[in-house]
Amino acid sequence: MIRIALIISLVVLAFSVKAQKKEAELFVTNHVNGAVGTSIKWVTKNVISENGFSLYRNEEGNSEWVKISKEPFTVNRGLDESFFNLKKDKDLYKSFKNRSYEQIKSNALLKVFVILQGIESNQFAEAAGILAHDVDVNNGSRVRYKLTELNATGELELGVSEYFTVGNAPELLPPDSVVINRNEKTTQFTWKPEELRYFGVEIFRSENGGKAERINPLLIRTQKNDEGIYPDYFYTDNDVVGESKYEYTLFAVNYFGQRSRASKPKNVSTVAGDDKLPTTITSLSTVGPKLQIEVYWKPIIDKDLLGYNVWARTGDDTLRKVNENLIPKSDTSYTFTENEIGSKYLQIETVYKQGGKKSYLAYTQLFDQLGPKQPTGLEISADSGKFILKWNAVQANDLAGYKIYKSLEEGQGNNWLVENSELIDTNYYELTFSKRSASKFSYYIIAQDSTFNQSEPSNIVSIKPKDIIAPEQPLLIDVSPKEREGTIEGLEVRWMSNSDLDLKGYNLYRRVKGDSAEMLQVNYNLLPTLMERYADRKAEEGVRYEYRLQAIDSSGLKSELSDAFYGELALNPKNLLPVSIDIKSNSKKKTIEISWDAYENTSLAGYILLLGSAKDDLQPKSGMFTKNNYKINMGPGTYYLQLRAIANNGMVSKSEILQTTIKSK
């Protein structure tokens, strides 16, 4: 839900830009940091610019445009995390500062996050290169600003702001012409749409004189549909009850994250429940020679619902209640026995705390006869976006047709609903379903004759659509050393959770940066859906790793690998040194051999052996080598040796100076 709302917000911004026939929309206000001058913020299609933006000022009555900054406005990629006050700013800044312009331009979700965070946080907007300050203007002057984008051929004009009186930003007023429509289950809001005056709306609600709390998690945007028409309501509060009184206060939030003064509180009174709905009878039939009537109805979902009553009459008689006790609200059918055959009229009464609502009258004719034979051979198959049901035709002179019943809970309990509103006169039926559906569907059919008698149910068939929609590409946001009680325990990788409903988990992959080899999976078991970080404790020191994340759904479908994120643990020189160094001198063969335990270290480039007749006069005796032993020929005498390990980054680690002697014969 959050991701859909964010994308809608971006579409609204793009529509505003398009409506003005501009490539950008500019917003101007007093300096947001309290200094003299103005602050200017802008929204463009690609959000940021590879070569940067330029901003020009023009005073009213003067044709000259003055450039307000020598350097173009671009993403400031060199900031430290401590620069930001908000944690959301830090996380989002880290997730995109090292990405190329093309990577950001092609990532629609990341651009949405940047736009929304740039509106909420002026500090982040300035770091993203979409906010500027002009302090070289005098209070009282009227100015406007022009935004251009630098490209290979020069500058492209994107848009021009309205004139603004410096030091005299108009007071940000709350939404105008607010209309609130209250019924028992919802409260609906509309107001005058002014997309360029403010970015979004906040709504605060208090219940029965209690504390006011904000009810919309995201700013409410006024937007038109595909036909260019505003909806009847901009927001609906679905969390209300009829017997409560509410007070609503609205605020407008502008493109600099500044909130307006509060609107005048709107009070809405209790609702007595007169908008309660009756149920609808979905099926009515008789049961052969038993003189029984079966009635089915559409369930009502309402916390004030107490249950149902069934009313019936024969011919022109008075309606009478046929159930002795109130039928539970979880039931959707009722069977009762009549004393005589003939024309029957039924009503279902939906009983609420506030009273009852009766359905329309349904009619059936009760005959003392059997229904059609049970349908057989029901089969189901799936095609592209549809199910196909087939069964053996029932042979009966008075056959009226078939009804199909569906359940999403594999036929458990009374969860069957009628699929077709009219009887089917063939033994073949097609049903459509959403390609994103992951539910298991179950079906059975009944045959019905011209006097509404029904057969026994057919066999039940079940099917689950094949999932063909892979999860969305995950978004990594950070790779950094994980420290615990002063000890580094590896590299910690962090990401934003995917919103796919059928998400099963994640796999994390790694390789050395610049290596063309296939990436290796880091985790042994699938990472849970709620996990948003993973500690790679096998990362070696001094090696820069490339990490990518992949999402997997319950059908085994895999997303594209995330964009790469890189991290490295600082190299400790002591960890390069070999262990268990052994020196063997052979006076007969005049050789010295040094060896040590073999081990692998990705950061290690190789070794160099130094030798001399004195500890302070050691000279290289070998070139760089990678094996774990080295033999040299030497004459009689006492020698001093030192082994040096060389890292890929040039770091050197030295062993202790060791002594050995070759004796003369």
C-alpha positions as CSV (number, residue, x, y, z in Angstrom):
1,M,0.0,0.0,0.0
2,I,2.8,2.5,0.8
3,R,4.6,1.8,-2.4
4,I,1.4,2.3,-4.5
5,A,0.6,5.6,-2.7
6,L,4.1,6.9,-3.3
7,I,4.0,6.1,-7.0
8,I,0.6,7.9,-7.3
9,S,2.2,10.9,-5.6
10,L,4.9,11.0,-8.3
11,V,2.3,10.7,-11.0
12,V,0.4,13.7,-9.6
13,L,3.6,15.8,-9.6
14,A,4.2,14.8,-13.2
15,F,0.7,15.7,-14.1
16,S,1.0,19.2,-12.5
17,V,4.1,19.8,-14.5
18,K,2.5,18.6,-17.7
19,A,-0.6,20.8,-17.1
20,Q,1.6,23.9,-17.0
21,K,3.4,22.9,-20.2
22,K,6.7,23.0,-18.4
23,E,9.5,20.6,-17.8
24,A,9.7,21.7,-14.1
25,E,7.7,23.3,-11.4
26,L,9.3,25.9,-9.1
27,F,8.3,26.9,-5.6
28,V,9.5,30.0,-3.8
29,T,9.2,31.1,-0.1
30,N,11.1,33.1,2.6
31,H,14.5,31.6,3.5
32,V,13.6,28.3,5.2
33,N,16.6,28.5,7.6
34,G,15.5,32.0,8.9
35,A,18.2,33.9,7.0
36,V,17.5,36.9,4.7
37,G,16.5,36.2,1.2
38,T,14.5,33.3,-0.4
39,S,14.5,29.6,-0.8
40,I,13.7,27.9,-4.1
41,K,12.7,24.2,-4.6
42,W,11.9,22.5,-7.9
43,V,10.5,19.2,-9.2
44,T,11.5,17.8,-12.5
45,K,10.7,14.6,-14.4
46,N,14.1,13.0,-13.8
47,V,14.4,14.5,-10.2
48,I,18.1,15.1,-10.4
49,S,20.5,16.2,-13.1
50,E,23.8,14.5,-14.2
51,N,25.4,17.9,-15.2
52,G,23.4,20.0,-12.8
53,F,20.8,22.8,-12.7
54,S,21.4,26.5,-12.9
55,L,19.1,29.1,-11.3
56,Y,18.5,32.7,-12.5
57,R,16.8,35.6,-10.8
58,N,14.8,38.4,-12.5
59,E,13.4,41.5,-10.7
60,E,10.0,42.8,-11.7
61,G,10.3,45.7,-14.2
62,N,13.8,44.5,-15.3
63,S,14.5,42.3,-18.3
64,E,17.9,41.1,-17.0
65,W,18.3,37.5,-15.6
66,V,21.0,37.2,-13.0
67,K,22.6,33.8,-12.2
68,I,22.5,33.2,-8.4
69,S,25.3,30.6,-8.2
70,K,28.6,30.0,-10.0
71,E,28.4,26.2,-9.6
72,P,25.5,24.1,-10.9
73,F,23.2,22.4,-8.3
74,T,23.9,18.7,-8.3
75,V,23.8,15.8,-5.8
76,N,26.4,16.5,-3.0
77,R,28.0,13.0,-2.9
78,G,30.6,13.9,-0.3
79,L,28.5,14.5,2.9
80,D,29.1,12.6,6.1
81,E,26.1,10.9,7.8
82,S,26.4,13.3,10.7
83,F,25.3,16.2,8.4
84,F,21.7,15.0,8.5
85,N,19.4,15.4,11.5
86,L,16.8,12.8,10.4
87,K,17.5,9.0,10.2
88,K,15.4,8.8,7.1
89,D,17.6,11.3,5.4
90,K,20.7,9.3,6.3
91,D,19.4,6.0,5.1
92,L,18.0,7.4,1.8
93,Y,21.2,9.4,1.2
94,K,23.4,6.4,1.6
95,S,21.2,4.3,-0.8
96,F,21.6,6.7,-3.8
97,K,24.7,8.9,-3.3
98,N,27.0,6.3,-4.9
99,R,24.6,5.4,-7.8
100,S,25.2,6.8,-11.2
101,Y,22.9,9.2,-12.8
102,E,21.5,6.5,-15.2
103,Q,20.9,4.1,-12.3
104,I,18.9,6.8,-10.4
105,K,17.1,7.9,-13.6
106,S,15.9,4.3,-14.4
107,N,14.8,3.5,-10.8
108,A,11.3,4.9,-10.6
109,L,10.8,3.8,-6.9
110,L,14.1,5.5,-5.8
111,K,13.1,8.8,-7.6
112,V,9.8,8.7,-5.7
113,F,11.6,8.3,-2.3
114,V,13.9,11.2,-3.2
115,I,11.0,13.5,-4.2
116,L,8.9,12.8,-1.1
117,Q,11.9,13.0,1.3
118,G,13.0,16.2,-0.5
119,I,9.6,17.8,0.3
120,E,9.6,16.6,3.9
121,S,13.2,17.5,4.6
122,N,14.8,20.7,3.3
123,Q,18.2,19.4,4.5
124,F,17.8,16.4,2.3
125,A,16.6,18.4,-0.7
126,E,19.7,20.6,-0.5
127,A,21.9,17.5,-0.5
128,A,20.0,16.1,-3.5
129,G,20.6,19.3,-5.5
130,I,16.9,20.3,-5.7
131,L,16.8,23.2,-3.2
132,A,18.7,26.6,-3.4
133,H,18.9,29.8,-1.3
134,D,19.2,33.3,-2.6
135,V,20.5,35.8,0.0
136,D,21.4,38.6,-2.4
137,V,17.9,40.1,-2.6
138,N,16.3,42.9,-0.7
139,N,13.1,42.7,1.3
140,G,10.2,44.1,-0.5
141,S,11.5,43.4,-4.0
142,R,9.5,41.2,-6.3
143,V,11.5,38.5,-8.0
144,R,10.9,35.4,-10.1
145,Y,13.3,32.5,-10.9
146,K,14.2,30.5,-14.0
147,L,15.5,26.9,-13.8
148,T,17.8,25.5,-16.6
149,E,19.5,22.1,-17.0
150,L,23.1,21.9,-18.3
151,N,23.6,19.5,-21.2
152,A,26.2,18.8,-24.0
153,T,24.9,21.7,-26.1
154,G,24.4,24.3,-23.4
155,E,21.4,25.0,-21.1
156,L,17.8,23.9,-21.5
157,E,15.2,26.0,-19.9
158,L,12.8,23.9,-17.7
159,G,10.5,26.4,-16.1
160,V,9.9,29.8,-14.6
161,S,8.3,30.6,-11.2
162,E,5.6,33.1,-10.4
163,Y,6.7,36.6,-9.0
164,F,7.4,36.5,-5.2
165,T,7.7,39.5,-2.8
166,V,10.9,38.9,-0.8
167,G,10.3,38.7,2.9
168,N,6.5,38.6,2.5
169,A,5.6,35.0,1.9
170,P,1.8,34.7,2.1
171,E,0.5,32.8,5.2
172,L,0.0,29.2,4.4
173,L,-3.8,28.7,4.8
174,P,-5.5,25.3,5.4
175,P,-7.5,23.6,2.7
176,D,-10.4,25.8,1.5
177,S,-14.1,24.8,1.2
178,V,-13.8,21.7,3.3
179,V,-16.9,19.4,3.1
180,I,-17.4,16.4,5.4
181,N,-20.0,13.8,4.8
182,R,-20.7,11.5,7.8
183,N,-22.5,8.2,7.8
184,E,-22.3,5.3,10.3
185,K,-19.3,3.5,9.0
186,T,-17.3,6.2,7.2
187,T,-16.5,9.9,7.1
188,Q,-15.7,11.4,3.6
189,F,-13.8,14.6,2.9
190,T,-13.6,17.0,0.0
191,W,-12.0,20.4,-0.4
192,K,-11.0,22.9,-3.0
193,P,-8.1,21.3,-5.0
194,E,-5.1,23.7,-5.1
195,E,-2.1,21.5,-6.2
196,L,0.3,24.4,-6.6
197,R,-0.5,26.2,-3.4
198,Y,0.4,23.2,-1.2
199,F,1.7,19.6,-1.6
200,G,-0.7,17.6,0.6
201,V,-3.1,17.6,3.5
202,E,-3.0,16.2,7.0
203,I,-6.2,15.3,8.9
204,F,-6.4,15.1,12.7
205,R,-9.3,13.5,14.5
206,S,-10.5,13.4,18.1
207,E,-13.2,11.0,19.3
208,N,-15.7,11.9,22.0
209,G,-13.6,14.8,23.2
210,G,-10.3,12.8,23.4
211,K,-6.8,13.6,22.1
212,A,-6.6,14.6,18.5
213,E,-4.4,12.2,16.4
214,R,-3.4,12.2,12.7
215,I,-5.3,9.5,10.8
216,N,-3.6,9.6,7.4
217,P,-0.1,8.0,7.3
218,L,0.8,9.7,4.0
219,L,0.0,13.2,2.9
220,I,-3.3,13.3,1.0
221,R,-2.8,14.4,-2.6
222,T,-5.7,15.9,-4.7
223,Q,-5.5,14.3,-8.1
224,K,-7.6,13.8,-11.2
225,N,-8.4,10.4,-12.8
226,D,-7.5,9.4,-16.4
227,E,-10.4,11.5,-17.7
228,G,-9.1,14.6,-16.0
229,I,-11.9,14.6,-13.4
230,Y,-11.5,14.9,-9.6
231,P,-13.1,12.1,-7.5
232,D,-16.2,12.7,-5.4
233,Y,-14.1,12.4,-2.2
234,F,-10.3,13.0,-1.6
235,Y,-10.2,10.9,1.6
236,T,-12.4,8.4,3.5
237,D,-12.0,7.7,7.2
238,N,-13.1,4.1,7.5
239,D,-12.4,3.8,11.3
240,V,-15.6,5.3,12.7
241,V,-18.6,3.9,14.6
242,G,-22.1,5.2,14.6
243,E,-22.5,6.1,18.3
244,S,-19.3,8.2,18.5
245,K,-18.9,12.0,18.0
246,Y,-15.8,13.2,16.1
247,E,-14.0,16.5,15.6
248,Y,-11.7,16.9,12.5
249,T,-9.0,19.5,11.9
250,L,-7.1,19.8,8.6
251,F,-3.7,21.2,7.8
252,A,-2.1,22.0,4.4
253,V,1.6,21.1,4.0
254,N,3.6,23.0,1.3
255,Y,6.5,21.9,-0.9
256,F,9.0,23.0,1.8
257,G,7.5,20.7,4.4
258,Q,5.9,23.7,6.2
259,R,2.5,23.2,7.8
260,S,-0.4,25.7,7.6
261,R,-2.4,27.0,10.5
262,A,-5.2,24.6,11.5
263,S,-8.5,24.7,9.8
264,K,-11.6,25.5,11.8
265,P,-12.5,22.3,13.7
266,K,-15.4,20.4,12.0
267,N,-17.7,18.5,14.4
268,V,-19.7,15.5,13.2
269,S,-22.4,14.0,15.4
270,T,-23.5,10.4,16.0
271,V,-25.4,8.4,13.4
272,A,-28.3,6.3,14.6
273,G,-27.7,3.5,12.2
274,D,-30.6,4.2,9.7
275,D,-28.2,3.5,6.9
276,K,-28.0,-0.2,7.9
277,L,-28.6,-2.5,4.9
278,P,-30.8,-5.5,4.5
279,T,-29.3,-8.7,3.1
280,T,-29.9,-10.1,-0.3
281,I,-31.4,-13.6,-0.9
282,T,-29.0,-15.4,-3.3
283,S,-30.8,-18.7,-3.6
284,L,-34.2,-20.2,-2.8
285,S,-35.2,-23.8,-3.4
286,T,-37.3,-26.7,-2.2
287,V,-36.1,-30.1,-1.0
288,G,-38.1,-32.9,-2.8
289,P,-40.6,-34.9,-0.9
290,K,-39.5,-33.5,2.5
291,L,-41.6,-30.3,2.1
292,Q,-38.5,-28.4,3.1
293,I,-37.4,-25.0,1.8
294,E,-33.7,-23.9,1.6
295,V,-32.9,-20.2,1.6
296,Y,-29.4,-18.7,1.0
297,W,-28.4,-15.0,1.5
298,K,-25.5,-12.7,1.1
299,P,-23.5,-12.3,4.4
300,I,-23.5,-8.9,6.0
301,I,-20.2,-7.7,7.6
302,D,-21.1,-5.3,10.4
303,K,-20.0,-5.3,14.0
304,D,-23.5,-4.2,15.0
305,L,-25.1,-7.3,13.4
306,L,-26.8,-9.6,15.8
307,G,-28.1,-12.3,13.5
308,Y,-30.9,-13.2,11.1
309,N,-34.6,-14.1,11.1
310,V,-36.5,-15.9,8.3
311,W,-40.1,-14.8,7.5
312,A,-42.4,-16.8,5.3
313,R,-46.0,-16.9,4.1
314,T,-48.1,-19.2,1.9
315,G,-50.1,-17.4,-0.8
316,D,-51.8,-14.3,0.7
317,D,-51.3,-15.3,4.3
318,T,-49.6,-13.1,6.9
319,L,-45.8,-13.4,7.2
320,R,-44.7,-15.5,10.1
321,K,-41.2,-16.0,11.6
322,V,-40.1,-19.6,10.9
323,N,-37.0,-19.8,13.1
324,E,-37.4,-20.2,16.9
325,N,-33.9,-18.8,17.8
326,L,-32.0,-16.0,16.2
327,I,-29.9,-17.4,13.4
328,P,-26.1,-16.7,14.0
329,K,-24.6,-13.9,12.0
330,S,-21.9,-16.3,10.6
331,D,-24.6,-18.4,8.8
332,T,-25.7,-17.7,5.2
333,S,-28.4,-20.3,4.8
334,Y,-31.4,-21.8,6.6
335,T,-33.6,-24.9,6.0
336,F,-37.1,-25.3,7.4
337,T,-40.1,-27.6,6.9
338,E,-43.6,-26.3,5.8
339,N,-46.9,-28.0,6.5
340,E,-48.4,-27.5,3.1
341,I,-47.4,-27.2,-0.5
342,G,-48.1,-24.1,-2.7
343,S,-46.8,-20.7,-3.4
344,K,-44.2,-19.5,-0.9
345,Y,-42.9,-16.0,-0.2
346,L,-39.9,-15.4,2.0
347,Q,-37.9,-12.5,3.6
348,I,-34.6,-12.5,5.4
349,E,-34.5,-10.0,8.3
350,T,-31.1,-8.6,9.1
351,V,-31.2,-7.9,12.9
352,Y,-29.0,-5.1,14.2
353,K,-28.6,-3.5,17.6
354,Q,-30.6,-0.6,16.3
355,G,-33.4,-2.7,14.8
356,G,-34.1,-5.0,11.8
357,K,-34.0,-4.6,8.0
358,K,-36.0,-7.0,5.8
359,S,-35.0,-8.1,2.4
360,Y,-37.2,-8.1,-0.6
361,L,-39.8,-10.9,-1.0
362,A,-38.5,-14.0,-2.7
363,Y,-40.9,-16.6,-4.3
364,T,-40.9,-20.3,-4.7
365,Q,-43.4,-23.0,-5.4
366,L,-43.3,-26.0,-3.0
367,F,-44.1,-29.3,-4.7
368,D,-44.0,-32.7,-3.3
369,Q,-41.4,-34.0,-5.9
370,L,-37.7,-34.8,-6.2
371,G,-35.1,-32.6,-7.7
372,P,-32.9,-33.4,-10.7
373,K,-30.2,-36.1,-10.6
374,Q,-26.8,-35.2,-9.2
375,P,-24.4,-33.8,-11.8
376,T,-21.3,-36.0,-12.4
377,G,-17.9,-35.7,-14.0
378,L,-17.1,-32.1,-12.9
379,E,-13.6,-31.2,-14.1
380,I,-11.6,-27.9,-14.0
381,S,-8.7,-26.6,-16.0
382,A,-6.8,-23.3,-16.2
383,D,-6.0,-21.2,-19.3
384,S,-4.6,-17.7,-19.6
385,G,-6.5,-15.7,-17.0
386,K,-9.5,-18.0,-16.8
387,F,-10.8,-21.3,-15.4
388,I,-12.8,-23.7,-17.5
389,L,-15.5,-26.0,-15.9
390,K,-16.9,-29.0,-17.7
391,W,-19.4,-31.7,-16.5
392,N,-21.7,-34.4,-17.8
393,A,-25.1,-33.0,-18.8
394,V,-28.1,-34.0,-16.5
395,Q,-30.9,-35.6,-18.4
396,A,-34.3,-34.2,-17.2
397,N,-37.3,-32.9,-19.1
398,D,-37.9,-30.0,-16.6
399,L,-34.2,-29.1,-16.2
400,A,-33.9,-25.3,-15.9
401,G,-30.1,-25.1,-15.6
402,Y,-27.1,-25.2,-13.3
403,K,-25.7,-23.1,-10.4
404,I,-22.0,-22.9,-9.7
405,Y,-20.8,-22.5,-6.1
406,K,-17.3,-21.2,-5.2
407,S,-15.2,-21.2,-2.1
408,L,-11.7,-19.8,-1.4
409,E,-11.3,-22.0,1.7
410,E,-11.3,-25.4,0.0
411,G,-15.0,-26.0,0.8
412,Q,-14.7,-25.8,4.6
413,G,-17.9,-24.9,6.5
414,N,-20.5,-22.6,5.0
415,N,-18.1,-20.6,2.9
416,W,-19.7,-21.4,-0.5
417,L,-21.0,-18.5,-2.6
418,V,-23.1,-18.6,-5.8
419,E,-20.9,-17.7,-8.8
420,N,-23.6,-17.2,-11.4
421,S,-26.6,-14.9,-10.9
422,E,-28.6,-16.7,-13.6
423,L,-28.9,-20.4,-14.3
424,I,-26.5,-21.8,-16.9
425,D,-28.1,-23.9,-19.7
426,T,-24.9,-25.6,-20.8
427,N,-22.5,-28.0,-19.2
428,Y,-19.5,-25.7,-19.9
429,Y,-18.5,-22.5,-18.1
430,E,-15.6,-20.1,-18.1
431,L,-14.5,-17.9,-15.1
432,T,-11.9,-15.2,-15.1
433,F,-9.4,-14.5,-12.3
434,S,-6.6,-12.1,-11.6
435,K,-3.1,-13.2,-12.7
436,R,-1.8,-12.0,-9.4
437,S,-4.2,-14.2,-7.5
438,A,-2.5,-16.8,-5.3
439,S,-5.6,-18.3,-3.7
440,K,-6.8,-21.8,-4.1
441,F,-10.4,-22.0,-5.6
442,S,-12.9,-24.8,-5.1
443,Y,-16.1,-25.3,-7.1
444,Y,-19.2,-27.6,-7.3
445,I,-22.4,-27.4,-9.2
446,I,-26.0,-28.3,-8.7
447,A,-28.8,-28.8,-11.2
448,Q,-32.2,-27.1,-10.8
449,D,-35.5,-27.8,-12.4
450,S,-38.3,-25.5,-13.4
451,T,-40.0,-25.8,-10.0
452,F,-36.8,-24.7,-8.2
453,N,-35.9,-28.2,-6.9
454,Q,-32.2,-28.7,-6.7
455,S,-30.1,-31.8,-7.1
456,E,-27.4,-33.1,-4.7
457,P,-24.1,-31.2,-5.2
458,S,-21.6,-32.6,-7.7
459,N,-18.1,-33.6,-6.8
460,I,-15.9,-30.7,-5.6
461,V,-12.9,-29.7,-7.8
462,S,-10.1,-27.4,-6.7
463,I,-7.4,-25.4,-8.5
464,K,-4.7,-22.8,-7.8
465,P,-3.7,-20.3,-10.5
466,K,-0.1,-20.6,-11.5
467,D,1.9,-17.5,-10.3
468,I,3.7,-15.8,-13.2
469,I,4.5,-12.5,-11.6
470,A,8.0,-12.3,-10.1
471,P,8.7,-10.2,-7.0
472,E,9.8,-6.6,-7.4
473,Q,13.5,-5.8,-7.5
474,P,14.8,-5.3,-3.9
475,L,16.5,-2.1,-2.8
476,L,19.8,-2.3,-0.8
477,I,20.5,0.8,1.3
478,D,23.8,0.2,3.2
479,V,26.8,-2.1,3.7
480,S,29.0,-1.3,6.7
481,P,31.1,-3.1,9.4
482,K,29.0,-4.7,12.2
483,E,30.5,-4.0,15.6
484,R,29.5,-5.7,18.9
485,E,31.1,-4.9,22.2
486,G,34.1,-3.3,20.5
487,T,34.7,-6.3,18.2
488,I,34.0,-6.2,14.4
489,E,31.9,-9.3,13.5
490,G,31.8,-8.9,9.7
491,L,29.9,-6.7,7.2
492,E,26.2,-5.9,7.8
493,V,24.0,-5.6,4.7
494,R,20.7,-3.6,5.0
495,W,17.8,-3.3,2.7
496,M,14.2,-2.0,2.4
497,S,11.5,-4.6,2.7
498,N,9.6,-5.7,-0.4
499,S,5.8,-5.2,-0.4
500,D,4.9,-8.3,-2.4
501,L,2.0,-10.1,-0.7
502,D,3.3,-13.6,-1.6
503,L,7.0,-12.8,-0.7
504,K,8.7,-15.9,0.8
505,G,12.1,-14.4,1.5
506,Y,15.5,-13.2,0.2
507,N,18.9,-14.6,-0.9
508,L,22.0,-12.5,-0.6
509,Y,24.9,-12.8,-3.1
510,R,28.5,-11.6,-2.9
511,R,31.7,-11.5,-4.9
512,V,34.9,-9.5,-4.8
513,K,34.5,-6.1,-6.5
514,G,35.7,-6.2,-10.1
515,D,35.6,-10.0,-10.3
516,S,33.7,-11.4,-13.3
517,A,33.1,-14.7,-11.6
518,E,29.6,-15.8,-10.7
519,M,28.2,-14.3,-7.5
520,L,28.0,-16.8,-4.6
521,Q,25.1,-17.0,-2.2
522,V,26.0,-15.8,1.3
523,N,23.1,-17.2,3.3
524,Y,22.5,-20.9,3.9
525,N,18.8,-20.7,4.5
526,L,16.3,-18.3,2.8
527,L,16.2,-15.0,4.7
528,P,12.7,-14.3,6.3
529,T,10.4,-11.7,4.8
530,L,10.6,-9.5,7.9
531,M,14.4,-9.5,7.9
532,E,15.9,-6.2,6.8
533,R,19.6,-6.8,7.6
534,Y,22.2,-9.6,7.5
535,A,25.7,-9.9,9.0
536,D,28.2,-11.5,6.6
537,R,30.7,-13.0,9.2
538,K,32.8,-14.7,6.5
539,A,33.9,-11.4,4.9
540,E,37.7,-11.2,4.9
541,E,39.6,-8.1,5.9
542,G,41.0,-5.9,3.2
543,V,38.7,-7.2,0.5
544,R,36.1,-4.9,-1.1
545,Y,32.9,-6.9,-1.8
546,E,30.0,-6.4,-4.1
547,Y,26.6,-7.4,-2.7
548,R,23.3,-7.9,-4.4
549,L,19.9,-9.1,-3.0
550,Q,17.2,-11.2,-4.7
551,A,13.6,-11.7,-3.6
552,I,11.8,-15.0,-3.9
553,D,8.0,-15.5,-3.7
554,S,5.9,-18.5,-2.5
555,S,5.9,-19.9,-6.1
556,G,9.6,-19.9,-6.4
557,L,9.7,-16.9,-8.8
558,K,12.8,-14.7,-8.4
559,S,13.2,-11.0,-8.8
560,E,15.9,-9.2,-10.6
561,L,19.1,-8.8,-8.5
562,S,19.2,-5.5,-6.7
563,D,21.6,-2.8,-7.7
564,A,25.1,-3.5,-6.3
565,F,26.2,-2.1,-3.0
566,Y,29.9,-2.3,-1.8
567,G,31.6,-2.7,1.5
568,E,35.0,-3.6,3.0
569,L,36.5,-4.5,6.4
570,A,39.7,-2.7,7.3
571,L,42.8,-5.0,7.0
572,N,44.7,-5.9,10.2
573,P,48.3,-6.5,9.2
574,K,48.8,-9.1,12.0
575,N,46.3,-11.4,10.3
576,L,48.6,-11.7,7.2
577,L,51.5,-13.3,9.1
578,P,52.0,-17.0,8.7
579,V,51.9,-19.3,11.7
580,S,54.1,-22.1,12.9
581,I,57.2,-20.9,11.1
582,D,59.9,-23.7,11.0
583,I,63.6,-23.3,9.9
584,K,65.7,-26.4,9.0
585,S,69.5,-26.0,8.3
586,N,71.4,-28.8,6.6
587,S,75.1,-28.3,7.2
588,K,76.0,-31.2,4.9
589,K,74.0,-29.9,1.9
590,K,74.6,-26.3,2.8
591,T,70.9,-25.4,2.6
592,I,68.4,-23.5,4.7
593,E,64.7,-24.2,4.3
594,I,61.9,-22.1,5.9
595,S,58.3,-23.3,6.0
596,W,55.0,-22.5,7.7
597,D,51.4,-23.7,7.9
598,A,49.6,-23.1,4.5
599,Y,46.4,-21.0,4.6
600,E,44.3,-18.9,2.2
601,N,43.8,-15.2,2.5
602,T,42.2,-13.3,-0.4
603,S,44.0,-10.1,0.7
604,L,47.5,-11.7,0.5
605,A,49.6,-10.9,-2.6
606,G,52.6,-13.0,-1.5
607,Y,55.8,-13.3,0.6
608,I,59.4,-12.0,0.5
609,L,62.3,-13.6,2.4
610,L,65.0,-11.4,3.8
611,L,68.4,-12.7,5.1
612,G,71.6,-11.3,6.5
613,S,74.6,-12.0,8.7
614,A,73.4,-9.5,11.3
615,K,69.9,-8.5,12.5
616,D,70.4,-4.9,11.3
617,D,71.6,-5.9,7.9
618,L,68.8,-7.9,6.3
619,Q,68.5,-7.9,2.5
620,P,65.9,-9.4,0.2
621,K,66.9,-13.0,-0.7
622,S,63.8,-13.8,-2.8
623,G,61.4,-12.3,-5.2
624,M,57.7,-12.4,-4.3
625,F,56.3,-15.9,-4.0
626,T,53.1,-17.5,-2.8
627,K,53.9,-21.0,-1.7
628,N,54.3,-21.8,2.0
629,N,58.1,-22.7,2.0
630,Y,61.4,-21.5,0.5
631,K,64.9,-23.1,0.2
632,I,68.2,-21.4,-0.3
633,N,71.8,-22.6,-0.6
634,M,74.2,-20.9,1.9
635,G,77.8,-21.4,3.1
636,P,78.8,-22.0,6.7
637,G,77.9,-19.3,9.1
638,T,75.2,-17.9,11.4
639,Y,72.3,-16.2,9.6
640,Y,69.3,-14.1,10.5
641,L,66.0,-14.5,8.5
642,Q,62.7,-12.5,8.4
643,L,59.6,-13.3,6.4
644,R,57.4,-10.4,5.1
645,A,53.8,-10.8,4.0
646,I,52.6,-8.4,1.3
647,A,48.9,-7.5,1.0
648,N,47.1,-6.6,-2.3
649,N,46.9,-3.0,-1.2
650,G,50.7,-2.8,-0.5
651,M,50.5,-3.3,3.3
652,V,53.5,-5.2,4.8
653,S,53.5,-7.4,7.8
654,K,56.8,-8.6,9.3
655,S,57.6,-11.8,11.2
656,E,60.1,-11.9,14.1
657,I,63.8,-12.1,13.1
658,L,64.8,-15.8,13.3
659,Q,68.4,-17.2,13.6
660,T,70.0,-20.4,12.2
661,T,73.5,-21.8,11.7
662,I,75.2,-23.9,9.0
663,K,78.2,-25.6,10.4
664,S,81.4,-26.3,8.5
665,K,82.6,-29.9,8.1
